Amino acid sequence: MNDRAFFFQNDAMLLPADFPDSEIEKGLPKELAKNFISTDIFEVPPVDNPASPMISAVSVLPGAELPSGWRSIPVRYLFTALSAAGMGRILRACHIAQWRNDSRFCGRCGAKNIDVGVNPERRCPECGRTEFPRICPAVIIVITDDDNRILLAHNKKFAPTVYSHISGFNEAGETLEETVVREIREEIKIEVKDIEYIKSQPWPFPYSLMIGYKARYLSGTVQPDGVEIEDAGWFTKDNLPGLPREGSLSRYLINCWINDTPY
């Protein structure tokens, strides 16, 4: 078993105040878990290479007060500071940590679940219900028009000046391409064409898998729905609003458009 682990509370990483950011990928000494009253300590195999070391993590229950001298950093802020491999291990551990906290009890009968093997799997000892980590697919779409403008929108959940792409969760019985059309139609009232998959990104905040698409404007006038989207419009490269953080799939799509590089 590894003697170092990643420490999480919800979707934030926990670190001693004086711990250098350059060492984050290595994790903390697991013995530091004794500083917390209630923790879930676990290991999960990586998905990239079965021969890679197990990923160890310490999950602190939501709401638990941090010890003096500790800090909390949202995991989404770490993308530009870490290697792709290191970030991948942290994203997997963060996702599993949140799932383990939410799956402590059976969703069918309420009995306490038990772990099954080394993979992330839990089973109810009373009714036999098996549970695996939840993954919620969500599309995110870079929309452009014939004048090479990009459509960006301000969601009510964003910071005041930040604009990004239209996005939304896939519904039961719906293809991802149908989700693209529906979300755009619902949120800004336009139609698109030439829908094409680009790439995806794990986004465990808490359980998403972001699936990037591109699409071209077809018809209609942009009208924010006023429910999720407060404002939306067409932007040129020399007239952009505040943008999402580097490292996110949303910023990747915008950067490709800005730099005229393949998606």
C-alpha positions as CSV (number, residue, x, y, z in Angstrom):
1,M,0.0,0.0,0.0
2,N,1.3,3.5,-0.9
3,D,2.5,5.6,2.0
4,R,1.4,8.8,0.2
5,A,-2.1,9.8,-0.7
6,F,-4.2,12.6,-2.2
7,F,-6.4,14.3,0.4
8,F,-9.9,15.5,-0.7
9,Q,-13.0,17.2,0.7
10,N,-15.8,17.3,-1.8
11,D,-14.1,18.5,-5.1
12,A,-11.2,20.3,-3.4
13,M,-7.7,19.1,-2.5
14,L,-6.5,19.5,1.0
15,L,-2.9,20.5,1.7
16,P,-0.8,21.9,4.6
17,A,-0.4,25.6,4.2
18,D,3.4,25.3,3.7
19,F,3.2,22.3,1.3
20,P,4.9,23.3,-2.1
21,D,2.6,23.1,-5.1
22,S,5.5,21.5,-7.1
23,E,5.0,18.4,-4.9
24,I,1.3,18.0,-5.2
25,E,1.5,15.1,-7.7
26,K,3.4,13.0,-5.2
27,G,0.6,13.3,-2.6
28,L,0.9,13.7,1.2
29,P,2.2,11.3,3.8
30,K,-0.8,9.1,4.6
31,E,-0.1,9.4,8.3
32,L,-1.4,13.0,8.1
33,A,-4.9,11.5,8.0
34,K,-4.7,11.4,11.8
35,N,-5.2,15.2,11.8
36,F,-8.8,14.6,10.8
37,I,-11.6,13.2,12.9
38,S,-13.4,11.3,10.2
39,T,-11.9,10.0,7.0
40,D,-12.3,7.4,4.3
41,I,-8.9,6.0,3.2
42,F,-8.9,3.9,0.0
43,E,-6.9,2.8,-3.0
44,V,-8.1,2.5,-6.6
45,P,-6.3,1.1,-9.6
46,P,-5.4,3.5,-12.4
47,V,-7.1,3.1,-15.8
48,D,-4.3,4.2,-18.0
49,N,-1.8,1.4,-17.2
50,P,-2.6,-1.7,-15.0
51,A,1.1,-1.7,-14.1
52,S,1.0,1.8,-12.7
53,P,1.0,2.2,-8.9
54,M,-2.3,2.2,-7.1
55,I,-3.9,5.6,-6.4
56,S,-4.3,6.2,-2.7
57,A,-6.6,8.8,-1.4
58,V,-8.0,10.2,1.9
59,S,-11.5,11.6,1.8
60,V,-12.6,14.0,4.5
61,L,-16.3,14.1,5.2
62,P,-18.1,17.2,3.9
63,G,-18.5,19.9,6.5
64,A,-15.6,18.7,8.6
65,E,-13.5,21.6,9.9
66,L,-10.0,21.7,8.6
67,P,-7.1,21.5,11.1
68,S,-5.2,24.7,11.7
69,G,-2.6,25.3,9.1
70,W,-4.4,23.4,6.3
71,R,-5.7,24.9,3.0
72,S,-8.3,23.8,0.5
73,I,-7.7,24.2,-3.3
74,P,-10.5,23.4,-5.8
75,V,-9.2,20.6,-8.0
76,R,-10.2,22.4,-11.2
77,Y,-7.6,25.1,-10.4
78,L,-4.8,22.6,-10.7
79,F,-5.0,21.8,-14.4
80,T,-2.2,24.2,-15.5
81,A,0.1,23.4,-12.5
82,L,0.3,19.6,-13.0
83,S,1.3,17.1,-15.7
84,A,-1.4,15.4,-17.7
85,A,-0.6,12.1,-16.1
86,G,-0.6,13.6,-12.6
87,M,-3.8,15.4,-13.2
88,G,-5.4,12.3,-14.5
89,R,-4.6,10.4,-11.3
90,I,-6.0,13.2,-9.2
91,L,-9.2,13.5,-11.2
92,R,-9.8,9.8,-10.9
93,A,-9.2,9.9,-7.1
94,C,-11.4,12.9,-6.7
95,H,-14.3,11.3,-8.6
96,I,-14.0,8.1,-6.6
97,A,-13.7,9.9,-3.3
98,Q,-17.0,11.8,-3.9
99,W,-18.7,8.6,-5.1
100,R,-17.6,6.7,-2.0
101,N,-19.1,9.4,0.2
102,D,-22.4,9.3,-1.6
103,S,-22.6,5.5,-1.9
104,R,-22.1,4.6,1.8
105,F,-25.7,3.3,1.9
106,C,-27.7,1.2,-0.5
107,G,-30.1,3.3,-2.6
108,R,-32.7,0.5,-2.6
109,C,-33.0,-0.7,1.0
110,G,-30.7,1.7,3.0
111,A,-28.3,-0.9,4.4
112,K,-24.6,0.0,4.6
113,N,-22.8,-1.0,1.4
114,I,-19.5,-3.0,1.4
115,D,-16.6,-2.8,-0.9
116,V,-16.0,-5.5,-3.5
117,G,-12.5,-6.2,-4.6
118,V,-9.9,-3.6,-5.6
119,N,-12.0,-1.9,-8.3
120,P,-14.5,0.8,-7.4
121,E,-17.5,-1.3,-6.7
122,R,-19.9,-1.6,-3.8
123,R,-22.6,-4.1,-2.9
124,C,-25.4,-4.1,-0.5
125,P,-25.1,-7.2,1.9
126,E,-28.9,-7.2,2.4
127,C,-30.5,-6.9,-1.0
128,G,-27.5,-7.5,-3.3
129,R,-27.7,-4.3,-5.2
130,T,-24.4,-3.4,-6.9
131,E,-23.2,0.1,-7.4
132,F,-20.4,1.6,-9.5
133,P,-19.1,5.2,-9.8
134,R,-21.7,7.4,-11.5
135,I,-20.6,9.2,-14.7
136,C,-22.9,11.8,-16.1
137,P,-22.2,12.7,-19.8
138,A,-22.5,16.3,-20.7
139,V,-21.9,18.0,-24.1
140,I,-20.1,21.3,-24.6
141,I,-20.3,22.9,-28.0
142,V,-18.1,25.4,-29.8
143,I,-20.5,27.2,-32.2
144,T,-19.2,29.3,-35.0
145,D,-20.7,31.1,-38.0
146,D,-19.8,31.9,-41.6
147,D,-18.0,35.1,-40.5
148,N,-15.7,33.0,-38.2
149,R,-17.3,34.5,-35.1
150,I,-17.8,32.3,-31.9
151,L,-20.9,32.2,-29.8
152,L,-20.3,32.5,-26.1
153,A,-22.8,32.7,-23.3
154,H,-22.8,33.8,-19.6
155,N,-24.4,31.2,-17.4
156,K,-25.9,32.4,-14.1
157,K,-23.5,30.1,-12.3
158,F,-20.4,31.7,-13.8
159,A,-18.2,34.4,-12.3
160,P,-19.7,37.8,-13.4
161,T,-17.5,38.5,-16.4
162,V,-16.9,34.9,-17.7
163,Y,-18.5,33.6,-20.9
164,S,-18.2,30.1,-22.3
165,H,-19.9,27.6,-24.6
166,I,-23.4,26.2,-24.4
167,S,-23.4,22.9,-22.6
168,G,-25.8,20.5,-20.9
169,F,-26.4,17.0,-19.7
170,N,-27.4,14.1,-21.9
171,E,-31.0,12.9,-21.1
172,A,-32.1,9.2,-21.0
173,G,-33.0,7.9,-24.4
174,E,-31.1,10.7,-26.2
175,T,-28.0,10.5,-28.4
176,L,-25.2,13.0,-27.7
177,E,-25.9,14.7,-31.1
178,E,-29.5,15.2,-30.1
179,T,-28.4,16.7,-26.8
180,V,-26.3,19.2,-28.7
181,V,-29.3,20.3,-30.8
182,R,-31.7,20.4,-27.8
183,E,-29.4,22.3,-25.4
184,I,-28.6,25.0,-28.0
185,R,-32.3,25.3,-29.0
186,E,-33.4,25.5,-25.3
187,E,-30.8,27.9,-24.1
188,I,-30.3,30.3,-27.0
189,K,-33.1,29.5,-29.5
190,I,-31.0,28.9,-32.6
191,E,-30.5,25.9,-34.9
192,V,-27.1,24.4,-35.9
193,K,-25.6,22.1,-38.5
194,D,-22.4,20.1,-39.2
195,I,-22.3,18.7,-35.7
196,E,-19.0,16.9,-35.1
197,Y,-17.3,15.3,-32.1
198,I,-13.9,16.7,-31.0
199,K,-12.7,15.3,-27.7
200,S,-13.7,14.6,-24.1
201,Q,-12.5,15.5,-20.6
202,P,-13.1,13.9,-17.1
203,W,-14.8,16.6,-15.0
204,P,-15.5,15.2,-11.5
205,F,-17.4,18.2,-10.2
206,P,-18.9,16.0,-9.1
207,Y,-19.5,13.3,-11.7
208,S,-19.4,14.7,-15.2
209,L,-17.7,13.6,-18.4
210,M,-17.5,16.6,-20.7
211,I,-17.9,15.7,-24.4
212,G,-16.7,18.4,-26.8
213,Y,-18.5,19.0,-30.1
214,K,-18.3,21.7,-32.8
215,A,-21.3,23.0,-34.7
216,R,-22.1,25.7,-37.3
217,Y,-24.8,28.2,-37.0
218,L,-27.8,27.4,-39.3
219,S,-30.7,29.7,-38.4
220,G,-32.5,31.8,-35.8
221,T,-31.7,34.8,-33.6
222,V,-29.8,34.3,-30.4
223,Q,-32.2,34.7,-27.4
224,P,-30.9,33.7,-23.9
225,D,-33.5,31.6,-22.0
226,G,-33.2,33.8,-18.9
227,V,-33.2,30.6,-16.7
228,E,-29.6,29.3,-17.1
229,I,-28.3,31.8,-19.7
230,E,-28.3,35.5,-18.8
231,D,-26.5,36.7,-21.9
232,A,-25.1,35.3,-25.1
233,G,-23.7,36.7,-28.3
234,W,-21.3,36.5,-31.2
235,F,-17.7,37.5,-30.6
236,T,-14.6,38.1,-32.8
237,K,-11.0,37.4,-31.8
238,D,-10.3,41.0,-31.1
239,N,-13.4,41.5,-28.9
240,L,-13.6,38.7,-26.4
241,P,-15.2,38.6,-22.9
242,G,-13.7,37.0,-19.8
243,L,-12.9,33.3,-20.7
244,P,-12.8,30.0,-18.7
245,R,-9.6,28.9,-17.0
246,E,-6.8,27.3,-18.9
247,G,-6.8,23.5,-18.7
248,S,-10.6,23.1,-19.1
249,L,-12.1,21.6,-22.3
250,S,-14.1,24.8,-22.7
251,R,-10.9,26.9,-22.9
252,Y,-9.2,24.3,-25.2
253,L,-12.1,24.7,-27.7
254,I,-11.8,28.5,-27.5
255,N,-8.0,28.5,-27.9
256,C,-8.2,26.3,-31.0
257,W,-10.6,28.8,-32.6
258,I,-8.4,31.7,-31.6
259,N,-5.2,30.2,-32.9
260,D,-6.8,28.6,-36.0
261,T,-5.5,25.2,-35.0
262,P,-7.3,21.9,-35.5
263,Y,-9.6,20.9,-32.7
